[in-house]
């Protein structure tokens, strides 16, 4: 089978965005999972920031992973991937100039697209962990990211959290990001189709939804009609791997009964999020 180049995979993702269908991502977290996803016929994969943080650091998703660590994992995947892979690039690992560096490194890694979110990361002293940067700063980051890419086929996707803003604020942000040249808009925290329809009104760029399996958004035909081209339901494959590892090692040690924890609960148990939350509250006055 001929190997597709990184540029060809980026063009394949562009074609997906330009289509009239809605596609679901495969969670890819290492080279083998990327090969499996392509062999099973997935049209697109995603390397989640939360997944990378767990796999590389065994840490929760609170912006502890560095650009170099994330880019190394993306490079391992990009070396073998035969499907377009979206990288969850968090906040670009800093300001607009850092976002430019992020684009350079992830483009070199072979990523087909990347999301840049407008959450104020890492959490700032005395602020909420879900605070957002200003619209103007978000626009600046997207414009800087576009400037930094060498391959114009690399898709830059602006991401925002619709669940922590009013509808008016979400509409203002998404339309500003569209005007800034984002190739698509990624939305987190959409409640239902009424919410999505209100946000999508006035947008011409393709949409990407992170739904985590929200039952109120399970209608691919309706999603496609509203311009949604990519849906991220979560990272079930990675969490299944955590559960399988736990059960395999438990059985190897001759422990007949496990602790009864689900895959997600196992991830929480072994990534120690309560320590990080306590430290953030104690040393930074950061609360949820």
N, C-alpha and C positions, 0 to 999 in steps of 0.2 A: 504494500500500500504506500503510495507516495506521501511524503511528509509535508504538511502545510506549513508555510513560513509564518512568522509572527504577523507580518503585514497581511497575509491572506486570512488569518484568523480574525484580525481586526476588521477587515472588510466583510467577513462573514457575520460579525456582530453588527456592523452597520446595516447589513441587509436585514437582519432580524429586527432592528429598530425601525426600519423602513417598511416592514411588512404590516399586515393587518391582523396578525395573530398574537396570542399571549403565550409566553413560554415560561416554564418553571425551571429554576436553577438546580443544578446538582451541587451539593456542598463538597468542594474538593479541598483537601488539606495537606496532601503530600503527592509525590509523583504517581504512586500506585493508584490512589483514588481518582486522579485526573485521567489516567488511562482507562480505568473501569468505567467512569462516567461517559467517556467518548465511545467506548465499545458498546455500551448499552444504548447509545443513540441520543444522549442528551445534547441539546443544541447549545447550551451555555452552562458554565460553572461559575462558582463564586468562592473566593477565599475570604472568609469572614474575619474581621478584626478580632472578635471575641474568640473565635476558634484558634487563630494564630497565637493569641495571648495564652490560651490554655495549653496549647501544644508546645510552644517554645518556652514558656515561663511557668506553667502551672499556676497562672495568676488570673484573677477575674478581669473583666473587661472595663478597666478604669484608666486606660491610656498609659500603662507602664511599659508596654513593648516599644522599642525604638524603631526608627525607620530602617536602620541597617539590619536588625533582626527580622523585621517583616519582609524587607526586600530579599533577604537570603532565602526565606521560605518561598516567596513568589518565584525566585529564580529556579529553585529546584522543580517547582511545578511547571514553569514556563519552558524548561528544557525538554520536557516530554509531552506536554499537553497537545492534543489534537482536537480540542474544542476551545472556543473563545472563553477566556476566564476573566471575570470581573474581580478587581481587588477592592476590598473595603479599606480605603486608605485613611479612615477616620478623619481627622481635621487637617491632614497634610503634614502632621507632626510639627506644627508651629504656625508661624505667620505666613503671609503670601509668598515670601521668599523661600521659606521652608517647603511650602507646597510645590514650588517650582522644582526644588531638589527632589521631592517625592516623585513627581512626574518623570524626571530624568531617570531615576533609579528603577521605577516600575516599568517604564517603557523598555529599558535595557533588559529587564527580567523576562519580557515577553508577554506581559499582560495586555489584554485586548481593550479593557476599559477600567476606569477607576471611579469610585465615588468619593467626593469631598463633602463632608458635613459641616454644618455651621454651629455645632455644639461648642461651647466654650471649654476646650480641653487643653491640658488637664484641668481638673476642677480648681478654681481659684479661691484664695483665702476669703472666708466669709460669704461665699456665694453658694448657690445651689448646684448640685452636680449636673443638672439638666439645663442650666442657663445657656442662652444662645448669644453668639456674637451679633453685631449690628448687621443690618442688610448691606450697608455699604462695604463693610469688611468682607462679608461673604461674596459680594460681587467682585471685589478686588482679588480674592483668592482664585475665583474661577477664571478671571481674565489672565492672571499670572500663570495659572496652570495651562491654559491654552497657548500662551506665549512659549512655554517651556518645552512643549512636545516637538520632536523632530518629525515624527510620522503623523500626518494630519488625520490618519485613519483611527488613531487612538481616541477613544471616546472619553470625554470628561463629563461626569454626571454629578450635578449638584444635588446634595441631599439635605433635607430638613425634617424636623419632627413636628408633624401636624397635631400631635396629641398634647403639646404643651403650649400651643398658641391659639388665639382666636382665629376664626375663619378669615377675618379681614387681614390679619397678620400673615397667615399662610399664603393667601392669594397675593399679597404684596411681595412677599419673598420669592415665591415661585415665578411670578411674572418678571421680577427683577433679574432672577437667575437666567430665565429664558432670554431676556434682553442682553444679558452679559455674554451669551453665546454658548451656554451649556448644551451639550448634545442630547441630554435627557435630564429629567428631574426624578429623583428618588424620594419617596415619601414613606415615613415611618409614623405609626400611630393613627392611621386612618380608621375611623370607627366603623363605617358602613358605606353602602353605595350612595346614600344621600350626601354624606360628607365628601366622598370622592367626587361626585358630580359637581358639587359646589366649588371644589378646588380646581377641577379640570377645566371648568368654564374659562375660556379666554386663553388657554394654553395650546400651543401648536406642537411643542416638542413631545417626543415619546415619554411615557411615564414608566417608572420602576417602583414596585410596591414591596415593602418588607412587611408581611402580614403575620408571620409566625402562626399560620394556620387559622386566622380569624374566620370563624364560620359565617360571619356576615359579609364576607367578600369571596365566597366560593362559587363563582360563576364566571368561567373563563370567557364565554362569549360576551357577556356584559362588560367585563373588564377590558376586553379587546376593543369593544365599541367606544369605550371612554379613553382610548389611547394607551392603555397599559400594555407594554410589550414584554416586561420581565417581572416575574413574581418570585420573591424569596420567602418560602414557607418556614425556613429555619435551617438547622444543620443536623438533621436526623442521622445522617451517615456517621458523622464524627461522634455523636453521643452514643450511637450503637457500638462504636469501637471502644469507647470508654467502658460501657457495660460488659462487653465481651471480654475485655482485658481483666476487669475485676473478677468475673465469674471464672475465667480460665485460671487465674492465679489462685483464687480461693479453692478451686477444686484440686489444683496442684499441691496445695498445702494440706489437703485432706479435711477442709472445713466444710461440713455437710450443708449447713444452712448459712445463707448470706445475711446481710443486714437489712434486706428488704427495701433498699433504696433504689429509686429509678435512676436512669442514666443522668438526668439533669441534677438529681439530688447528689449523686456520686461526684459530679463535676463541682458542685458547691462544696461538698465535704472536703475535697482534696485541693481546692484552690484557695481556701481560707479567706473568703470575702469578709467575714466578720472582723478579722484583724485589720484589713484595709479600711473598712468603714469606721472602726474605732479609732484608728490612727488619724484618719481624715477629720473626724470630729474633734479629737484631742489637740492636734497640732495645727489644724487649718481652719477650724470652726466651719467645716463644710457639713451640711446636713441635706437629707433628701428633700 
